[in-house]
Amino acid sequence: MAKSLSIVSEAASHIFICFSSRDEAVARETVEVLEISGLKCWISLRNVSAGQNYQEAIVQAIEAAQGIVFLFSESSSQSGEIRKELSIGSSLNLPIFPIRLSPILPSGALRYELATRQWMDIFPDRRPALGRLAETIARAINTPAAQVPAATNAPLAASGWATTPEKLPAEKLEPRGAIIAPGTAEFEAIRALLARYIGPIAKVLLEKTASDARTPDELCERLATHVATPADRTSFLREARARLGAKP
């Protein structure tokens, strides 16, 4: 049986744990190791209160985070909610620490999100690898070394951060302005339209996607990937394109 998670007092910053519910056991163990190492964690299965709006809680937790640990697995790689969480973290320039639970590679939108990041393999020896993860996070967020146990100070070896050829190449793009700017009538119209389908997380996703997209149609297409059903995606695309004057 999985160990229960102790309640940690709310504070201004923490490590956000991004995971699929199918990987709950590994997520619990990750939190246990990180918190033993002095790194406070925020995990939805513990920190979302009864009656609290789940999506708003997720957005607020990411906005207050010092970094994100992403449990990369077969299940999480197929989750639209996971992609949204990583997209919000990227838009906030948070350090993201992907840990790979099995020998798989990212694809699609997840490949885009992880294009400039390395991941740590935590198989087959999970516990030592999680100790190295704690050490890496502590260095990245400038946690005093005294808070990290000496046992986590082992050098990164074969099960450490993946390197070439598994590291994905970063795409080099010229800087450009956002397709639509926050505060404009177009931005608010698209935000409200997207929020019909995915809730309050729409604003953060729109801000990021508007900065990354090259054309109005690309903006519409990328936003549509966050809409769950084919019928709703078609409706969203039709209305969004009409609003922005984009051509299919």
N, C-alpha and C positions, 0 to 999 in steps of 0.2 A: 504494500500500500504506500502511496506517495506521502512523504512527510508534509505536515501542515506548515504553512508559512506564518512566521511571526508577524504581528502588526508593527509596522514602522511608522513613526510619527511623520506627519506631512511637513514638508520643508520646501524651500524655493527651488531646489535642484535635486536631480536624481538621474539614474540611468534607466531609460525607458526600454522595456523588454518587448520586442516585436516577435510574435510567434503564432503558429497555428494551434488551435485547440487540440489537434491530434498529437501535438508534441508537448502536451502539458507536463508530462513527467520530466522531460529534459529541461523545460522552462523552469520548473520548480527547483531542480538541482542547480541550474545556472544562478538563480536568485540566491540560493543558499550559499554557494561558494563566493559570489560577489559580496554579499552582505557580511559574511565572516571576514572577508578581506577589507571591510570598512567602506564599501561602496554601496550607498543606499540605492535601492531599485524601486521602480514603479512597474507593477504588472497588473493587468486588467482583472485577472481572476481574484485578486486580493484588494485592489485599491479603488475599484468602481463601487460606490455605495449603492445600496438598495434604493430604487426610485430615481437614481441619477441618470440623466441623459447620457447614454453610452458614447455616442459620437462626440458630443461636446467634451466629455471627460477625457477621451483619447486625445483630441486636439489640444486641450489645456495641458495635459501631461507632457505631450511632445514639446509644446512651447516652453515649458518649464524645465526641460531636460538638459543635462550636460552632454548627453550622447545617447545613441541607440545601439542596443545589441539585437541583431537580427538573427533568429534561428532559421537557417536556410535549409529547407528539406523538400521532399517531394510534395508534401501538403502545402507548405507555405508558398512554394513557387507557383501554385495554382490559385492563390487567394487574391481576389481583387482588393479586399480590405488591407492586406499586407502591403500591396503596391501603393495604396493611398497613404498609409502611415510613412513609408519610406519616402514618398514624394514630398510630404510635409517636412520631414526631417531634412531632406536635401534643400528645400526652399529656405530653411532657416540656417543652412550651413552647419548643421550639427555633425560631429564625427559619428560615423556609422561603422560598427564592428560586426561584420557578418561572420557567423560561425556555421560551418557546414556539418550537417549531421550525417550525411552519406555522400558517396562519390557521384554527385550530379552537377550539371552545369546550368547556369541561368539561361533563359531564353525570353524572347519578346520584350515586354515592357520592363521586366525584371533585369534583363541584360543591360538595358539602357541605364537603369538606376545604379547598377553595380559596375558600370564601365570603368570607372576610375578608382575602384576600391579593391583591396585584397581581402581574402577571407581566411579564417583559421579553421583547419580540420580538427574536429574534436572526437573523431573516431580513429582507431578502436579504443584508445585509452582516454576516456572522457574526463575523468577527474583531474589528472595532471594538466590536460589541455585547458580546462576551465581555470585552473590556477594561473597559467600563463596569460590567459585572457584578462584576468583581474589585474595582473601586473601591467599589461599593455594599456588597459583603460586608465589605471592610476597614473601612469606616465603622461598619457594624452591629456588628461584633465588637470594635471598638476597637483594630484593628491600627494600629500607628504608621504615619503617612502616608509616612515615609521608605522603608517596605518596598514601597510601591506605585509603579510607574514613572509618570513624569509623563505618558506617552502615554495613560494610562487616565483622565486627569482631564478629558476632554471632557464638556460638560454633557449631560444626558439629553435627547434630542431625539425625533424621530418614532419611532425604533426603540428607545426607552427603555421605562420602565415604563408599561404600559397604564393608561389612566385611563377615566373614565366615557365612553361607556356600557358598556365591556367589563368594568369592575370589577363583581363580583357583590355584591349587598347582603348584609350580615351579618344573620343572624337574631338578634333580641334575645330572650333567654329569662331568666326569673327563676331565680336560684340555687336549686339543690335538692340534696339528698343523693343518694348513690349508691343504685341499686336494691339491690345487694348489696355489702357491704363486704369488702375484702381481709382474709383471715384467718378468715372465717366458714366454717362447714361448707358453706353454699350456694355461696359463691365457689369453694372448692376443688373442689366437685363439678362445677360448670360449667367451671372451668378444665381439669380432667382430661378431661372429656368433649370439649371443643373441641380439646384437645391431641392426641386420637386422630386427628384429621383434619388439623391444620395444624402440629403440633409445638410447641416451647417458646415460640413467639411468642404463643401463646394467652393467656398471663398478662397481657402488656402490652395486648393488644387488649381483653381483658375489663375491665381496670382503666379504660380510657378509655371503653368503651361503657357500662359500668355507671354512670359519672358523667353521661353524656349522655342516656341513654334515660329516657323518662318513665314507662314501665310495664314489668312483667316480660315481656309479650309483645313489646313493641318491642325490648327487650334481646335476646330470642331471635331475632327476625327479623333484626336488624342483625348479630348474630354469625354467623348462618347464611350471610350473603353472603360470608363468607370461606371457606366450605366448597366444594370444587371441583365435585363432581358432584351432579346432582339427587337421586339416591338417597341419597347421604350427607347432603345437606341435610335431606331428609325425616326421616331417622333421627335426626339431631342435634336438629331441632326437636321431634320427638316426645319424646325423652328430656329435653331441657332444659325444655320446658313442663311435663312431669310433675314434674320436680324443683322448679320454682318455682311450680307451681300456676297457670300462665298458660293462658289460653284462646285457641285459634286463631281 
